[in-house]
Every structure is written in C-alpha cells, then in structure tokens.
Amino acid sequence: MRKLLLILLIGFIFSAPKLYYETPLENMDFETARVFLKEFLMEVNMRVLGEEEASKKFAIFYACNLTYGEKILSKFPYFGTLAPCRVYLYEKNGKVFVGFINIDTLLKFFGEFMDKEAVETFKKAQRDLLKVVEELKKF
C-alpha cells in the first residue's frame, strides 16, 4: 500500500499543472523590460491599471482588457479576486524574468464554474499575455 501511495504521489508531483508561467528575457535590462512590457500590453488591448514596485528590481503590473473583464465579471463577480491580471517582472543575478499566473491551470480548477464564453475569454487573455512575452523575447 505504501509503495502505491508513493508512486501516486510522485506521479502527481511530476504531472501537477504549473501555477505560473515564467521566462527569462535575454539581452534586456530591468528598466527596458518595464517600458516595453507596458507598451506590448497596450498593443494587445490590455491597459495597465496600476503598477506596484516591491523593490528596485521587482514590479507587479495590474493589466486588464476591459472587454474581457466586463464579460467575465458581469456573470462571475467573484472572479474579481483574479482580476486584473498580474504580470510580474524582476531581476535576479543580472537576469530579467517576466511571468504571470497560468490561466490554463486556473481553468482546470475553476472552469467548471464558468460557461463556455467565460472559459474562452480567459483563454484569450492567456494567449494575449503569451503574445506580449514573445514580443519581449524578440528584443
């Protein structure tokens, strides 16, 4: 029985969905990444509603596509705890990283409480955020 539980636990650990998406940005310093992150978010119709600077080299951006937000929050106001999207940027050991919560993972846990349109709206937001990251990585 213990062996079976151990096998199941190891399987879960290695197959568990990742809660966040994060990637390094090559050849870009923190301040340049900060400027371009805001610009690329606007290009996918995500407004930066606020920015929190946790330290000189760590910032959180509150980004929202108002159309998506209206679709989701009008039907599911309790998802206001997840909105706006938080995109973080930090520098560690001279390397800059960008990340955000993995929306696909959220959908695995909360998707059953949403209708098809809401799920698709969340998926669009994930695609938009990935597009922003890909633009940053091109630099």
Protein Blocks (a to p, Z undefined) as FASTA:
>chain_A
ZZmmmmmmmmmmmmpccfbdcdddehiafklmmmmmmmmmmmnopacfbdcdfbfkbccd
ddddfklmmmmmmmmmmlmmmpccddddddeehiacdddddfklmmmmmmmmpcfklmmm
mmmmmmmmmmmmmmmmmZZ
